[in-house]
Amino acid sequence: MVNFRRWFRHLFMPPRAWQRAFPQATLDAIESAVRAAETRHRGEIRFAIENSLPPGEVWRGVRGRERALEAFSTLRVWDTEHNSGVLIYLLLADHDIEIVADRGIAAKVDAAAWERVAEAMEAAFRRGEFERGAIEGVAQVSTLLATHFPAEASSGENPDELDNRPVVL
């Protein structure tokens, strides 16, 4: 059954609505937060923002989780040496945040922990604090990664395998 309210919300979402919540300065701040966070662990964080889904996908019932999994693949978050990539995905039209973790970190962190991060971000976003919510979300993901994939102090090497810049899909 098609949810017509959801379909209209996606259909009539202004194409650049994401820029109100995530202006250039906020994207820069998120990029800096990701870069700094990744010095603490061997994980990789990718931040993706999607304004809305194409009407046909909404009509077929595609949900945020499905799109997040697709973005995880398309952005190659799975393609890291330690299988420790994490995608933070925002679907603005649905006010949905999905966190997708690669198998290396997913085996060590349960879904409830990722859900708590998403809920904290959603709470900040509801207050209109998009930059703060995003940066705190990155920090919380980073803490989980640092717990299970700490940076190797002996080697001094920690290659940056994925782009730190938030991507708008």
C-alpha positions as CSV (number, residue, x, y, z in Angstrom):
1,M,0.0,0.0,0.0
2,V,1.4,3.4,-1.0
3,N,1.8,6.0,1.7
4,F,0.5,9.0,-0.2
5,R,1.7,11.5,2.4
6,R,5.2,10.1,2.1
7,W,5.0,10.1,-1.7
8,F,3.9,13.7,-1.8
9,R,6.6,14.7,0.7
10,H,9.3,13.3,-1.5
11,L,7.7,14.5,-4.8
12,F,7.5,18.1,-3.6
13,M,10.7,18.3,-1.6
14,P,12.6,21.3,-3.0
15,P,15.7,19.9,-4.8
16,R,18.2,21.9,-2.7
17,A,16.4,21.8,0.7
18,W,19.4,20.0,2.1
19,Q,21.4,23.2,1.7
20,R,19.3,24.9,4.5
21,A,20.3,22.2,6.9
22,F,23.8,21.6,5.6
23,P,25.3,24.7,4.1
24,Q,28.9,24.8,2.9
25,A,30.3,25.7,6.4
26,T,28.5,22.7,8.0
27,L,29.8,20.3,5.3
28,D,33.3,21.7,6.0
29,A,32.8,21.1,9.7
30,I,31.6,17.6,9.2
31,E,34.6,16.9,6.9
32,S,37.0,18.2,9.5
33,A,35.3,16.1,12.2
34,V,35.6,12.9,10.1
35,R,39.2,13.6,9.3
36,A,40.1,14.2,13.0
37,A,38.1,11.2,14.2
38,E,39.8,8.9,11.8
39,T,43.2,9.6,13.5
40,R,41.9,7.7,16.6
41,H,41.1,4.4,14.9
42,R,41.6,2.2,11.8
43,G,37.9,2.6,10.7
44,E,36.5,4.8,8.0
45,I,33.5,7.0,8.3
46,R,31.4,8.2,5.3
47,F,28.6,10.8,5.7
48,A,25.9,10.9,3.0
49,I,22.9,13.2,2.7
50,E,20.0,12.5,0.4
51,N,17.3,15.1,0.0
52,S,14.5,12.8,-1.2
53,L,14.0,9.6,-3.2
54,P,12.7,9.6,-6.8
55,P,8.9,9.2,-6.7
56,G,9.0,5.8,-8.4
57,E,11.1,4.4,-5.6
58,V,8.8,5.8,-2.9
59,W,5.8,4.4,-4.8
60,R,7.5,1.0,-4.7
61,G,8.0,1.3,-1.0
62,V,11.8,1.8,-0.9
63,R,12.7,2.8,2.7
64,G,15.7,4.7,4.0
65,R,17.5,1.5,5.1
66,E,17.4,0.1,1.6
67,R,18.8,3.3,0.2
68,A,21.5,3.4,2.9
69,L,22.6,-0.1,1.9
70,E,22.7,0.9,-1.7
71,A,24.7,4.0,-0.9
72,F,27.0,1.8,1.3
73,S,27.8,-0.2,-1.8
74,T,27.9,2.6,-4.3
75,L,30.3,4.7,-2.1
76,R,32.4,1.6,-1.5
77,V,32.3,1.9,2.2
78,W,32.7,-1.9,2.4
79,D,36.1,-1.6,0.6
80,T,38.4,-1.0,3.5
81,E,41.3,-3.0,4.7
82,H,39.9,-3.9,8.1
83,N,36.2,-4.1,7.0
84,S,35.6,-1.3,9.4
85,G,33.8,1.3,7.2
86,V,30.7,3.0,8.6
87,L,28.1,5.0,6.6
88,I,26.0,7.6,8.3
89,Y,23.1,8.2,5.9
90,L,20.5,10.9,6.1
91,L,17.2,10.8,4.1
92,L,15.9,14.3,4.8
93,A,12.4,13.9,3.3
94,D,11.7,11.1,5.8
95,H,13.7,12.6,8.7
96,D,15.5,9.2,8.7
97,I,19.1,8.5,9.8
98,E,20.5,5.1,9.0
99,I,23.9,3.8,10.1
100,V,25.4,0.9,8.1
101,A,28.5,-0.8,9.4
102,D,30.8,-3.1,7.4
103,R,31.1,-6.7,8.6
104,G,34.3,-6.2,10.6
105,I,32.7,-3.6,13.0
106,A,29.2,-5.0,12.8
107,A,30.4,-8.2,14.3
108,K,31.7,-6.2,17.3
109,V,29.0,-3.6,17.8
110,D,25.3,-4.5,18.1
111,A,22.5,-2.7,16.2
112,A,21.2,-1.1,19.3
113,A,24.5,0.9,19.7
114,W,24.1,2.3,16.1
115,E,20.4,3.0,16.8
116,R,21.4,5.1,19.9
117,V,23.8,7.2,17.8
118,A,21.0,7.7,15.2
119,E,18.5,8.7,17.9
120,A,20.9,11.2,19.4
121,M,21.4,12.8,15.9
122,E,17.7,12.9,15.3
123,A,17.1,14.7,18.6
124,A,19.6,17.4,17.6
125,F,18.1,17.7,14.1
126,R,14.6,18.1,15.5
127,R,16.0,21.1,17.4
128,G,17.4,22.5,14.2
129,E,21.0,21.7,15.3
130,F,22.2,20.0,12.2
131,E,25.9,20.7,12.5
132,R,26.0,19.8,16.1
133,G,24.0,16.6,15.6
134,A,26.1,15.5,12.7
135,I,29.4,16.2,14.5
136,E,28.3,14.5,17.6
137,G,27.1,11.5,15.5
138,V,30.6,11.3,13.9
139,A,32.2,11.5,17.4
140,Q,30.0,8.7,18.7
141,V,30.7,6.4,15.7
142,S,34.4,7.2,16.1
143,T,34.3,6.2,19.8
144,L,32.8,2.8,18.8
145,L,35.5,2.4,16.1
146,A,38.3,3.4,18.5
147,T,37.1,0.8,21.0
148,H,37.3,-2.0,18.5
149,F,39.8,-0.8,15.9
150,P,42.2,1.5,17.7
151,A,44.9,3.1,15.7
152,E,48.2,1.1,15.7
153,A,50.6,3.2,17.7
154,S,53.6,1.0,16.7
155,S,53.3,1.4,12.9
156,G,52.3,5.1,12.8
157,E,50.4,4.3,9.6
158,N,46.7,4.9,9.3
159,P,45.8,5.4,5.6
160,D,42.7,7.4,4.8
161,E,40.9,5.0,2.6
162,L,37.6,6.9,1.9
163,D,36.8,10.5,1.1
164,N,36.1,12.5,4.3
165,R,33.9,15.0,2.5
166,P,30.1,14.5,3.1
167,V,28.5,13.4,-0.1
168,V,25.1,14.7,-1.3
169,L,23.3,11.9,-3.3
